[in-house]
Amino acid sequence: GAKSLGLDKQLGTFRVGMEFDAIVLSASSNIYISDRDTASDIFQKVCVQGDDRNVTRVFVQGEDATIRS
């Protein structure tokens, strides 16, 4: 995506000096996880069924921007 937008010199890879925005998600009580679920299953459930309760950290341009209440 970054390359098609002409931004591949700034972002799009995990290299030193590149811009980095990310969220860290976790499964919590709002998502049912079975003992039979694989890591891929859990990832899919968090992405599809998750909401703000599943966001544990936020990074904007590499800096922790998590709002703590």
N, CA, C, O and CB atoms as a CASP TS submission, in Angstrom:
PFRMAT TS
TARGET T0000
AUTHOR 0000-0000-0000
METHOD Language model
MODEL 1
PARENT N/A
ATOM      1  N   GLY     1       0.807  -1.188   0.000  1.00  0.00           N
ATOM      2  CA  GLY     1       0.000   0.000   0.000  1.00  0.00           C
ATOM      3  C   GLY     1       0.852   1.254   0.000  1.00  0.00           C
ATOM      4  O   GLY     1       0.568   2.199  -0.736  1.00  0.00           O
ATOM      5  N   ALA     2       1.902   1.270   0.826  1.00  0.00           N
ATOM      6  CA  ALA     2       2.766   2.446   0.914  1.00  0.00           C
ATOM      7  C   ALA     2       3.433   2.731  -0.434  1.00  0.00           C
ATOM      8  O   ALA     2       3.550   3.885  -0.845  1.00  0.00           O
ATOM      9  CB  ALA     2       3.833   2.247   2.007  1.00  0.00           C
ATOM     10  N   LYS     3       3.867   1.672  -1.113  1.00  0.00           N
ATOM     11  CA  LYS     3       4.531   1.847  -2.404  1.00  0.00           C
ATOM     12  C   LYS     3       3.579   2.437  -3.439  1.00  0.00           C
ATOM     13  O   LYS     3       3.958   3.328  -4.199  1.00  0.00           O
ATOM     14  CB  LYS     3       5.083   0.511  -2.903  1.00  0.00           C
ATOM     15  N   SER     4       2.341   1.939  -3.468  1.00  0.00           N
ATOM     16  CA  SER     4       1.383   2.442  -4.453  1.00  0.00           C
ATOM     17  C   SER     4       1.018   3.899  -4.205  1.00  0.00           C
ATOM     18  O   SER     4       0.586   4.597  -5.122  1.00  0.00           O
ATOM     19  CB  SER     4       0.129   1.593  -4.441  1.00  0.00           C
ATOM     20  N   LEU     5       1.190   4.363  -2.960  1.00  0.00           N
ATOM     21  CA  LEU     5       0.906   5.762  -2.628  1.00  0.00           C
ATOM     22  C   LEU     5       2.165   6.634  -2.674  1.00  0.00           C
ATOM     23  O   LEU     5       2.112   7.830  -2.389  1.00  0.00           O
ATOM     24  CB  LEU     5       0.271   5.850  -1.246  1.00  0.00           C
ATOM     25  N   GLY     6       3.287   6.024  -3.033  1.00  0.00           N
ATOM     26  CA  GLY     6       4.538   6.768  -3.095  1.00  0.00           C
ATOM     27  C   GLY     6       5.100   7.115  -1.728  1.00  0.00           C
ATOM     28  O   GLY     6       5.864   8.071  -1.592  1.00  0.00           O
ATOM     29  N   LEU     7       4.725   6.342  -0.713  1.00  0.00           N
ATOM     30  CA  LEU     7       5.171   6.610   0.654  1.00  0.00           C
ATOM     31  C   LEU     7       6.139   5.553   1.178  1.00  0.00           C
ATOM     32  O   LEU     7       6.436   5.526   2.373  1.00  0.00           O
ATOM     33  CB  LEU     7       3.977   6.697   1.572  1.00  0.00           C
ATOM     34  N   ASP     8       6.632   4.688   0.300  1.00  0.00           N
ATOM     35  CA  ASP     8       7.467   3.579   0.744  1.00  0.00           C
ATOM     36  C   ASP     8       8.829   4.002   1.295  1.00  0.00           C
ATOM     37  O   ASP     8       9.530   3.172   1.875  1.00  0.00           O
ATOM     38  CB  ASP     8       7.670   2.637  -0.388  1.00  0.00           C
ATOM     39  N   LYS     9       9.220   5.248   1.135  1.00  0.00           N
ATOM     40  CA  LYS     9      10.460   5.745   1.751  1.00  0.00           C
ATOM     41  C   LYS     9      10.218   6.166   3.200  1.00  0.00           C
ATOM     42  O   LYS     9      11.168   6.355   3.959  1.00  0.00           O
ATOM     43  CB  LYS     9      11.028   6.935   0.942  1.00  0.00           C
ATOM     44  N   GLN    10       8.939   6.313   3.588  1.00  0.00           N
ATOM     45  CA  GLN    10       8.575   6.753   4.930  1.00  0.00           C
ATOM     46  C   GLN    10       7.962   5.658   5.779  1.00  0.00           C
ATOM     47  O   GLN    10       8.188   5.614   6.988  1.00  0.00           O
ATOM     48  CB  GLN    10       7.625   7.895   4.844  1.00  0.00           C
ATOM     49  N   LEU    11       7.180   4.764   5.159  1.00  0.00           N
ATOM     50  CA  LEU    11       6.455   3.759   5.920  1.00  0.00           C
ATOM     51  C   LEU    11       6.225   2.517   5.091  1.00  0.00           C
ATOM     52  O   LEU    11       6.491   2.491   3.890  1.00  0.00           O
ATOM     53  CB  LEU    11       5.131   4.313   6.411  1.00  0.00           C
ATOM     54  N   GLY    12       5.725   1.487   5.752  1.00  0.00           N
ATOM     55  CA  GLY    12       5.385   0.262   5.042  1.00  0.00           C
ATOM     56  C   GLY    12       6.253  -0.935   5.392  1.00  0.00           C
ATOM     57  O   GLY    12       5.941  -2.063   5.010  1.00  0.00           O
ATOM     58  N   THR    13       7.361  -0.693   6.130  1.00  0.00           N
ATOM     59  CA  THR    13       8.209  -1.796   6.569  1.00  0.00           C
ATOM     60  C   THR    13       8.645  -1.550   8.010  1.00  0.00           C
ATOM     61  O   THR    13       8.524  -0.440   8.527  1.00  0.00           O
ATOM     62  CB  THR    13       9.444  -1.954   5.637  1.00  0.00           C
ATOM     63  N   PHE    14       9.146  -2.588   8.639  1.00  0.00           N
ATOM     64  CA  PHE    14       9.641  -2.492  10.021  1.00  0.00           C
ATOM     65  C   PHE    14      11.154  -2.253  10.001  1.00  0.00           C
ATOM     66  O   PHE    14      11.926  -3.093  10.463  1.00  0.00           O
ATOM     67  CB  PHE    14       9.299  -3.791  10.831  1.00  0.00           C
ATOM     68  N   ARG    15      11.569  -1.107   9.466  1.00  0.00           N
ATOM     69  CA  ARG    15      12.980  -0.740   9.440  1.00  0.00           C
ATOM     70  C   ARG    15      13.210   0.498  10.301  1.00  0.00           C
ATOM     71  O   ARG    15      12.318   1.332  10.458  1.00  0.00           O
ATOM     72  CB  ARG    15      13.454  -0.491   7.991  1.00  0.00           C
ATOM     73  N   VAL    16      14.397   0.606  10.847  1.00  0.00           N
ATOM     74  CA  VAL    16      14.768   1.773  11.650  1.00  0.00           C
ATOM     75  C   VAL    16      14.583   3.028  10.807  1.00  0.00           C
ATOM     76  O   VAL    16      14.993   3.078   9.648  1.00  0.00           O
ATOM     77  CB  VAL    16      16.239   1.661  12.165  1.00  0.00           C
ATOM     78  N   GLY    17      13.966   4.032  11.400  1.00  0.00           N
ATOM     79  CA  GLY    17      13.760   5.308  10.717  1.00  0.00           C
ATOM     80  C   GLY    17      12.422   5.432  10.009  1.00  0.00           C
ATOM     81  O   GLY    17      12.052   6.518   9.563  1.00  0.00           O
ATOM     82  N   MET    18      11.693   4.324   9.902  1.00  0.00           N
ATOM     83  CA  MET    18      10.390   4.367   9.243  1.00  0.00           C
ATOM     84  C   MET    18       9.325   4.804  10.242  1.00  0.00           C
ATOM     85  O   MET    18       9.465   4.571  11.442  1.00  0.00           O
ATOM     86  CB  MET    18      10.032   2.989   8.635  1.00  0.00           C
ATOM     87  N   GLU    19       8.266   5.434   9.751  1.00  0.00           N
ATOM     88  CA  GLU    19       7.151   5.827  10.615  1.00  0.00           C
ATOM     89  C   GLU    19       6.407   4.574  11.061  1.00  0.00           C
ATOM     90  O   GLU    19       6.348   3.581  10.336  1.00  0.00           O
ATOM     91  CB  GLU    19       6.188   6.812   9.881  1.00  0.00           C
ATOM     92  N   PHE    20       5.842   4.636  12.263  1.00  0.00           N
ATOM     93  CA  PHE    20       5.212   3.446  12.828  1.00  0.00           C
ATOM     94  C   PHE    20       3.982   3.836  13.631  1.00  0.00           C
ATOM     95  O   PHE    20       4.092   4.536  14.638  1.00  0.00           O
ATOM     96  CB  PHE    20       6.205   2.667  13.711  1.00  0.00           C
ATOM     97  N   ASP    21       2.821   3.391  13.196  1.00  0.00           N
ATOM     98  CA  ASP    21       1.574   3.521  13.945  1.00  0.00           C
ATOM     99  C   ASP    21       1.050   2.108  14.167  1.00  0.00           C
ATOM    100  O   ASP    21       1.071   1.284  13.253  1.00  0.00           O
ATOM    101  CB  ASP    21       0.515   4.425  13.183  1.00  0.00           C
ATOM    102  N   ALA    22       0.588   1.831  15.358  1.00  0.00           N
ATOM    103  CA  ALA    22       0.086   0.481  15.646  1.00  0.00           C
ATOM    104  C   ALA    22      -0.821   0.504  16.858  1.00  0.00           C
ATOM    105  O   ALA    22      -0.789   1.434  17.664  1.00  0.00           O
ATOM    106  CB  ALA    22       1.247  -0.500  15.875  1.00  0.00           C
ATOM    107  N   ILE    23      -1.632  -0.541  16.973  1.00  0.00           N
ATOM    108  CA  ILE    23      -2.407  -0.772  18.183  1.00  0.00           C
ATOM    109  C   ILE    23      -2.074  -2.168  18.684  1.00  0.00           C
ATOM    110  O   ILE    23      -1.815  -3.075  17.893  1.00  0.00           O
ATOM    111  CB  ILE    23      -3.944  -0.608  17.926  1.00  0.00           C
ATOM    112  N   VAL    24      -2.084  -2.334  19.993  1.00  0.00           N
ATOM    113  CA  VAL    24      -1.867  -3.641  20.612  1.00  0.00           C
ATOM    114  C   VAL    24      -3.224  -4.097  21.126  1.00  0.00           C
ATOM    115  O   VAL    24      -3.869  -3.405  21.913  1.00  0.00           O
ATOM    116  CB  VAL    24      -0.783  -3.582  21.778  1.00  0.00           C
ATOM    117  N   LEU    25      -3.645  -5.266  20.673  1.00  0.00           N
ATOM    118  CA  LEU    25      -4.947  -5.811  21.047  1.00  0.00           C
ATOM    119  C   LEU    25      -4.784  -7.007  21.961  1.00  0.00           C
ATOM    120  O   LEU    25      -3.773  -7.708  21.901  1.00  0.00           O
ATOM    121  CB  LEU    25      -5.745  -6.202  19.806  1.00  0.00           C
ATOM    122  N   SER    26      -5.773  -7.244  22.805  1.00  0.00           N
ATOM    123  CA  SER    26      -5.786  -8.453  23.620  1.00  0.00           C
ATOM    124  C   SER    26      -7.209  -8.977  23.691  1.00  0.00           C
ATOM    125  O   SER    26      -8.174  -8.221  23.581  1.00  0.00           O
ATOM    126  CB  SER    26      -5.223  -8.182  25.042  1.00  0.00           C
ATOM    127  N   ALA    27      -7.320 -10.272  23.875  1.00  0.00           N
ATOM    128  CA  ALA    27      -8.637 -10.869  24.059  1.00  0.00           C
ATOM    129  C   ALA    27      -9.049 -10.634  25.505  1.00  0.00           C
ATOM    130  O   ALA    27      -8.248 -10.835  26.418  1.00  0.00           O
ATOM    131  CB  ALA    27      -8.634 -12.402  23.705  1.00  0.00           C
ATOM    132  N   SER    28     -10.273 -10.215  25.719  1.00  0.00           N
ATOM    133  CA  SER    28     -10.769 -10.029  27.083  1.00  0.00           C
ATOM    134  C   SER    28     -12.117 -10.728  27.207  1.00  0.00           C
ATOM    135  O   SER    28     -12.512 -11.485  26.320  1.00  0.00           O
ATOM    136  CB  SER    28     -10.891  -8.509  27.443  1.00  0.00           C
ATOM    137  N   SER    29     -12.809 -10.480  28.286  1.00  0.00           N
ATOM    138  CA  SER    29     -14.028 -11.226  28.589  1.00  0.00           C
ATOM    139  C   SER    29     -15.140 -11.029  27.556  1.00  0.00           C
ATOM    140  O   SER    29     -16.110 -11.786  27.555  1.00  0.00           O
ATOM    141  CB  SER    29     -14.535 -10.826  29.943  1.00  0.00           C
ATOM    142  N   ASN    30     -15.022 -10.036  26.682  1.00  0.00           N
ATOM    143  CA  ASN    30     -16.064  -9.832  25.671  1.00  0.00           C
ATOM    144  C   ASN    30     -15.908 -10.770  24.477  1.00  0.00           C
ATOM    145  O   ASN    30     -16.751 -10.768  23.580  1.00  0.00           O
ATOM    146  CB  ASN    30     -16.046  -8.392  25.192  1.00  0.00           C
ATOM    147  N   ILE    31     -14.849 -11.566  24.453  1.00  0.00           N
ATOM    148  CA  ILE    31     -14.610 -12.499  23.346  1.00  0.00           C
ATOM    149  C   ILE    31     -14.403 -13.897  23.920  1.00  0.00           C
ATOM    150  O   ILE    31     -13.557 -14.096  24.792  1.00  0.00           O
ATOM    151  CB  ILE    31     -13.373 -12.060  22.490  1.00  0.00           C
ATOM    152  N   TYR    32     -15.174 -14.857  23.431  1.00  0.00           N
ATOM    153  CA  TYR    32     -15.038 -16.234  23.907  1.00  0.00           C
ATOM    154  C   TYR    32     -13.880 -16.912  23.176  1.00  0.00           C
ATOM    155  O   TYR    32     -13.860 -16.982  21.948  1.00  0.00           O
ATOM    156  CB  TYR    32     -16.361 -17.028  23.697  1.00  0.00           C
ATOM    157  N   ILE    33     -12.933 -17.401  23.941  1.00  0.00           N
ATOM    158  CA  ILE    33     -11.790 -18.127  23.396  1.00  0.00           C
ATOM    159  C   ILE    33     -11.886 -19.570  23.869  1.00  0.00           C
ATOM    160  O   ILE    33     -11.970 -19.842  25.067  1.00  0.00           O
ATOM    161  CB  ILE    33     -10.430 -17.474  23.833  1.00  0.00           C
ATOM    162  N   SER    34     -11.873 -20.488  22.912  1.00  0.00           N
ATOM    163  CA  SER    34     -11.939 -21.916  23.207  1.00  0.00           C
ATOM    164  C   SER    34     -10.531 -22.485  23.353  1.00  0.00           C
ATOM    165  O   SER    34      -9.575 -21.943  22.799  1.00  0.00           O
ATOM    166  CB  SER    34     -12.713 -22.666  22.102  1.00  0.00           C
ATOM    167  N   ASP    35     -10.410 -23.560  24.087  1.00  0.00           N
ATOM    168  CA  ASP    35      -9.124 -24.255  24.201  1.00  0.00           C
ATOM    169  C   ASP    35      -8.651 -24.772  22.840  1.00  0.00           C
ATOM    170  O   ASP    35      -7.456 -24.988  22.637  1.00  0.00           O
ATOM    171  CB  ASP    35      -9.234 -25.421  25.198  1.00  0.00           C
ATOM    172  N   ARG    36      -9.570 -24.966  21.928  1.00  0.00           N
ATOM    173  CA  ARG    36      -9.237 -25.480  20.594  1.00  0.00           C
ATOM    174  C   ARG    36      -8.858 -24.391  19.609  1.00  0.00           C
ATOM    175  O   ARG    36      -8.389 -24.694  18.512  1.00  0.00           O
ATOM    176  CB  ARG    36     -10.394 -26.258  20.044  1.00  0.00           C
ATOM    177  N   ASP    37      -9.051 -23.113  19.978  1.00  0.00           N
ATOM    178  CA  ASP    37      -8.719 -22.016  19.074  1.00  0.00           C
ATOM    179  C   ASP    37      -7.213 -21.927  18.842  1.00  0.00           C
ATOM    180  O   ASP    37      -6.421 -22.011  19.781  1.00  0.00           O
ATOM    181  CB  ASP    37      -9.243 -20.691  19.631  1.00  0.00           C
ATOM    182  N   THR    38      -6.837 -21.759  17.595  1.00  0.00           N
ATOM    183  CA  THR    38      -5.424 -21.537  17.259  1.00  0.00           C
ATOM    184  C   THR    38      -5.115 -20.050  17.424  1.00  0.00           C
ATOM    185  O   THR    38      -6.022 -19.247  17.642  1.00  0.00           O
ATOM    186  CB  THR    38      -5.101 -22.018  15.796  1.00  0.00           C
ATOM    187  N   ALA    39      -3.852 -19.686  17.321  1.00  0.00           N
ATOM    188  CA  ALA    39      -3.466 -18.274  17.391  1.00  0.00           C
ATOM    189  C   ALA    39      -4.165 -17.484  16.282  1.00  0.00           C
ATOM    190  O   ALA    39      -4.581 -16.345  16.490  1.00  0.00           O
ATOM    191  CB  ALA    39      -1.924 -18.119  17.276  1.00  0.00           C
ATOM    192  N   SER    40      -4.290 -18.091  15.120  1.00  0.00           N
ATOM    193  CA  SER    40      -4.985 -17.448  13.998  1.00  0.00           C
ATOM    194  C   SER    40      -6.466 -17.232  14.310  1.00  0.00           C
ATOM    195  O   SER    40      -7.022 -16.183  13.985  1.00  0.00           O
ATOM    196  CB  SER    40      -4.837 -18.294  12.724  1.00  0.00           C
ATOM    197  N   ASP    41      -7.100 -18.212  14.935  1.00  0.00           N
ATOM    198  CA  ASP    41      -8.510 -18.087  15.327  1.00  0.00           C
ATOM    199  C   ASP    41      -8.693 -16.928  16.311  1.00  0.00           C
ATOM    200  O   ASP    41      -9.615 -16.124  16.174  1.00  0.00           O
ATOM    201  CB  ASP    41      -9.019 -19.409  15.957  1.00  0.00           C
ATOM    202  N   ILE    42      -7.803 -16.855  17.304  1.00  0.00           N
ATOM    203  CA  ILE    42      -7.903 -15.805  18.315  1.00  0.00           C
ATOM    204  C   ILE    42      -7.695 -14.433  17.682  1.00  0.00           C
ATOM    205  O   ILE    42      -8.427 -13.490  17.981  1.00  0.00           O
ATOM    206  CB  ILE    42      -6.875 -16.036  19.440  1.00  0.00           C
ATOM    207  N   PHE    43      -6.702 -14.322  16.810  1.00  0.00           N
ATOM    208  CA  PHE    43      -6.452 -13.062  16.109  1.00  0.00           C
ATOM    209  C   PHE    43      -7.686 -12.624  15.335  1.00  0.00           C
ATOM    210  O   PHE    43      -8.081 -11.460  15.398  1.00  0.00           O
ATOM    211  CB  PHE    43      -5.253 -13.199  15.159  1.00  0.00           C
ATOM    212  N   GLN    44      -8.293 -13.551  14.607  1.00  0.00           N
ATOM    213  CA  GLN    44      -9.489 -13.229  13.824  1.00  0.00           C
ATOM    214  C   GLN    44     -10.631 -12.789  14.739  1.00  0.00           C
ATOM    215  O   GLN    44     -11.329 -11.823  14.430  1.00  0.00           O
ATOM    216  CB  GLN    44      -9.923 -14.444  12.977  1.00  0.00           C
ATOM    217  N   LYS    45     -10.829 -13.475  15.848  1.00  0.00           N
ATOM    218  CA  LYS    45     -11.909 -13.104  16.766  1.00  0.00           C
ATOM    219  C   LYS    45     -11.697 -11.709  17.344  1.00  0.00           C
ATOM    220  O   LYS    45     -12.643 -10.927  17.434  1.00  0.00           O
ATOM    221  CB  LYS    45     -12.017 -14.125  17.899  1.00  0.00           C
ATOM    222  N   VAL    46     -10.464 -11.392  17.735  1.00  0.00           N
ATOM    223  CA  VAL    46     -10.190 -10.070  18.296  1.00  0.00           C
ATOM    224  C   VAL    46     -10.413  -8.993  17.242  1.00  0.00           C
ATOM    225  O   VAL    46     -10.987  -7.946  17.539  1.00  0.00           O
ATOM    226  CB  VAL    46      -8.750  -9.996  18.841  1.00  0.00           C
ATOM    227  N   CYS    47      -9.964  -9.242  16.010  1.00  0.00           N
ATOM    228  CA  CYS    47     -10.130  -8.251  14.935  1.00  0.00           C
ATOM    229  C   CYS    47     -11.591  -8.038  14.554  1.00  0.00           C
ATOM    230  O   CYS    47     -12.001  -6.910  14.281  1.00  0.00           O
ATOM    231  CB  CYS    47      -9.347  -8.681  13.707  1.00  0.00           C
ATOM    232  N   VAL    48     -12.375  -9.103  14.532  1.00  0.00           N
ATOM    233  CA  VAL    48     -13.761  -9.019  14.073  1.00  0.00           C
ATOM    234  C   VAL    48     -14.723  -8.654  15.208  1.00  0.00           C
ATOM    235  O   VAL    48     -15.627  -7.842  15.014  1.00  0.00           O
ATOM    236  CB  VAL    48     -14.182 -10.343  13.447  1.00  0.00           C
ATOM    237  N   GLN    49     -14.534  -9.246  16.384  1.00  0.00           N
ATOM    238  CA  GLN    49     -15.474  -9.046  17.482  1.00  0.00           C
ATOM    239  C   GLN    49     -15.005  -8.002  18.492  1.00  0.00           C
ATOM    240  O   GLN    49     -15.774  -7.573  19.353  1.00  0.00           O
ATOM    241  CB  GLN    49     -15.712 -10.351  18.187  1.00  0.00           C
ATOM    242  N   GLY    50     -13.754  -7.599  18.385  1.00  0.00           N
ATOM    243  CA  GLY    50     -13.180  -6.696  19.378  1.00  0.00           C
ATOM    244  C   GLY    50     -13.730  -5.283  19.297  1.00  0.00           C
ATOM    245  O   GLY    50     -14.299  -4.869  18.287  1.00  0.00           O
ATOM    246  N   ASP    51     -13.543  -4.559  20.388  1.00  0.00           N
ATOM    247  CA  ASP    51     -13.915  -3.152  20.442  1.00  0.00           C
ATOM    248  C   ASP    51     -12.893  -2.431  21.319  1.00  0.00           C
ATOM    249  O   ASP    51     -11.803  -2.958  21.542  1.00  0.00           O
ATOM    250  CB  ASP    51     -15.376  -2.965  20.991  1.00  0.00           C
ATOM    251  N   ASP    52     -13.213  -1.259  21.813  1.00  0.00           N
ATOM    252  CA  ASP    52     -12.245  -0.474  22.581  1.00  0.00           C
ATOM    253  C   ASP    52     -11.740  -1.199  23.827  1.00  0.00           C
ATOM    254  O   ASP    52     -10.655  -0.883  24.316  1.00  0.00           O
ATOM    255  CB  ASP    52     -12.863   0.842  22.984  1.00  0.00           C
ATOM    256  N   ARG    53     -12.485  -2.148  24.345  1.00  0.00           N
ATOM    257  CA  ARG    53     -12.027  -2.897  25.523  1.00  0.00           C
ATOM    258  C   ARG    53     -10.824  -3.774  25.205  1.00  0.00           C
ATOM    259  O   ARG    53     -10.107  -4.195  26.113  1.00  0.00           O
ATOM    260  CB  ARG    53     -13.159  -3.759  26.073  1.00  0.00           C
ATOM    261  N   ASN    54     -10.598  -4.051  23.931  1.00  0.00           N
ATOM    262  CA  ASN    54      -9.510  -4.922  23.520  1.00  0.00           C
ATOM    263  C   ASN    54      -8.239  -4.171  23.145  1.00  0.00           C
ATOM    264  O   ASN    54      -7.208  -4.795  22.894  1.00  0.00           O
ATOM    265  CB  ASN    54      -9.950  -5.756  22.368  1.00  0.00           C
ATOM    266  N   VAL    55      -8.294  -2.858  23.103  1.00  0.00           N
ATOM    267  CA  VAL    55      -7.115  -2.054  22.782  1.00  0.00           C
ATOM    268  C   VAL    55      -6.336  -1.805  24.069  1.00  0.00           C
ATOM    269  O   VAL    55      -6.834  -1.154  24.988  1.00  0.00           O
ATOM    270  CB  VAL    55      -7.516  -0.701  22.097  1.00  0.00           C
ATOM    271  N   THR    56      -5.106  -2.329  24.132  1.00  0.00           N
ATOM    272  CA  THR    56      -4.313  -2.159  25.346  1.00  0.00           C
ATOM    273  C   THR    56      -3.268  -1.058  25.214  1.00  0.00           C
ATOM    274  O   THR    56      -2.915  -0.418  26.205  1.00  0.00           O
ATOM    275  CB  THR    56      -3.635  -3.459  25.701  1.00  0.00           C
ATOM    276  N   ARG    57      -2.770  -0.832  24.003  1.00  0.00           N
ATOM    277  CA  ARG    57      -1.794   0.242  23.780  1.00  0.00           C
ATOM    278  C   ARG    57      -1.969   0.797  22.383  1.00  0.00           C
ATOM    279  O   ARG    57      -2.433   0.110  21.473  1.00  0.00           O
ATOM    280  CB  ARG    57      -0.343  -0.266  23.984  1.00  0.00           C
ATOM    281  N   VAL    58      -1.586   2.060  22.230  1.00  0.00           N
ATOM    282  CA  VAL    58      -1.655   2.745  20.942  1.00  0.00           C
ATOM    283  C   VAL    58      -0.308   3.432  20.709  1.00  0.00           C
ATOM    284  O   VAL    58       0.214   4.106  21.597  1.00  0.00           O
ATOM    285  CB  VAL    58      -2.845   3.783  20.901  1.00  0.00           C
ATOM    286  N   PHE    59       0.246   3.258  19.518  1.00  0.00           N
ATOM    287  CA  PHE    59       1.487   3.926  19.144  1.00  0.00           C
ATOM    288  C   PHE    59       1.233   4.805  17.927  1.00  0.00           C
ATOM    289  O   PHE    59       0.645   4.355  16.944  1.00  0.00           O
ATOM    290  CB  PHE    59       2.612   2.895  18.856  1.00  0.00           C
ATOM    291  N   VAL    60       1.676   6.058  17.991  1.00  0.00           N
ATOM    292  CA  VAL    60       1.567   6.990  16.882  1.00  0.00           C
ATOM    293  C   VAL    60       2.966   7.521  16.614  1.00  0.00           C
ATOM    294  O   VAL    60       3.610   8.083  17.500  1.00  0.00           O
ATOM    295  CB  VAL    60       0.551   8.153  17.191  1.00  0.00           C
ATOM    296  N   GLN    61       3.431   7.338  15.382  1.00  0.00           N
ATOM    297  CA  GLN    61       4.792   7.694  14.969  1.00  0.00           C
ATOM    298  C   GLN    61       5.832   7.156  15.953  1.00  0.00           C
ATOM    299  O   GLN    61       6.788   7.844  16.311  1.00  0.00           O
ATOM    300  CB  GLN    61       4.928   9.218  14.845  1.00  0.00           C
ATOM    301  N   GLY    62       5.620   5.914  16.378  1.00  0.00           N
ATOM    302  CA  GLY    62       6.554   5.232  17.242  1.00  0.00           C
ATOM    303  C   GLY    62       6.481   5.562  18.718  1.00  0.00           C
ATOM    304  O   GLY    62       7.171   4.940  19.525  1.00  0.00           O
ATOM    305  N   GLU    63       5.656   6.532  19.085  1.00  0.00           N
ATOM    306  CA  GLU    63       5.538   6.935  20.473  1.00  0.00           C
ATOM    307  C   GLU    63       4.266   6.357  21.102  1.00  0.00           C
ATOM    308  O   GLU    63       3.220   6.289  20.457  1.00  0.00           O
ATOM    309  CB  GLU    63       5.542   8.462  20.582  1.00  0.00           C
ATOM    310  N   ASP    64       4.369   5.946  22.355  1.00  0.00           N
ATOM    311  CA  ASP    64       3.207   5.421  23.068  1.00  0.00           C
ATOM    312  C   ASP    64       2.219   6.556  23.292  1.00  0.00           C
ATOM    313  O   ASP    64       2.525   7.522  23.991  1.00  0.00           O
ATOM    314  CB  ASP    64       3.621   4.768  24.422  1.00  0.00           C
ATOM    315  N   ALA    65       1.045   6.442  22.706  1.00  0.00           N
ATOM    316  CA  ALA    65       0.006   7.475  22.806  1.00  0.00           C
ATOM    317  C   ALA    65      -1.227   6.933  23.512  1.00  0.00           C
ATOM    318  O   ALA    65      -2.331   7.448  23.338  1.00  0.00           O
ATOM    319  CB  ALA    65      -0.374   7.999  21.412  1.00  0.00           C
ATOM    320  N   THR    66      -1.029   5.891  24.307  1.00  0.00           N
ATOM    321  CA  THR    66      -2.147   5.252  25.006  1.00  0.00           C
ATOM    322  C   THR    66      -2.759   6.229  25.997  1.00  0.00           C
ATOM    323  O   THR    66      -2.049   6.847  26.790  1.00  0.00           O
ATOM    324  CB  THR    66      -1.683   3.965  25.732  1.00  0.00           C
ATOM    325  N   ILE    67      -4.069   6.365  25.948  1.00  0.00           N
ATOM    326  CA  ILE    67      -4.798   7.191  26.906  1.00  0.00           C
ATOM    327  C   ILE    67      -5.219   6.283  28.055  1.00  0.00           C
ATOM    328  O   ILE    67      -5.945   5.309  27.853  1.00  0.00           O
ATOM    329  CB  ILE    67      -6.045   7.899  26.241  1.00  0.00           C
ATOM    330  N   ARG    68      -4.774   6.596  29.220  1.00  0.00           N
ATOM    331  CA  ARG    68      -5.089   5.773  30.382  1.00  0.00           C
ATOM    332  C   ARG    68      -6.119   6.498  31.232  1.00  0.00           C
ATOM    333  O   ARG    68      -6.003   7.700  31.471  1.00  0.00           O
ATOM    334  CB  ARG    68      -3.814   5.454  31.209  1.00  0.00           C
ATOM    335  N   SER    69      -7.127   5.760  31.687  1.00  0.00           N
ATOM    336  CA  SER    69      -8.165   6.382  32.520  1.00  0.00           C
ATOM    337  C   SER    69      -7.954   6.106  33.974  1.00  0.00           C
ATOM    338  O   SER    69      -8.739   6.558  34.808  1.00  0.00           O
ATOM    339  CB  SER    69      -9.528   5.903  32.117  1.00  0.00           C
TER
END
